[in-house]
Amino acid sequence: MNEITAQLNDYRQSPRKVRVVADTIKGKSVVDAKNRLDFITKRATGPLNKLLSSAIANAKNSGANVENLWIKSITVNAGQILHRRRPVSRGSSHPINKRTSHIKIVLVEKLKEAKKEKSKDKNK
């Protein structure tokens, strides 16, 4: 089976918030994942939808059938942290960490017809 990948680096949202959305589409078919992303009201759905579309385009370029594509894995890792300071009283400051995310999606092509034929043979 052929694996198709796409990744998004340095997305300016914390990985903890992005993983909530990414976990909802993990292991789903591509068509089902696109439908789910349309109805989730989180900020991370926009870039994830665009990343999924990019992975689908990569799959089409390699000659895969879109209906047979499934999300094998989607990983959200921490990117670089932008360190900022917030001034407070008495000349001191509090740290502010602006976190970024690295998102990688891996698609795999599964053949549905082969599984159905095997199950029919077992029943006979």
Secondary structure, DSSP 4 states (H G I P E B T S, - for coil): --EEEEEEEEESS-HHHHHHHHHHHTTSBHHHHHHHHHH--STTHHHHHHHHHHHHHHHHHHT--GGGEEEEEEEEEEEEEEEEEEE-GGG-EEEEEEEEEEEEEEEEE--HHHHHHHHHHHH-
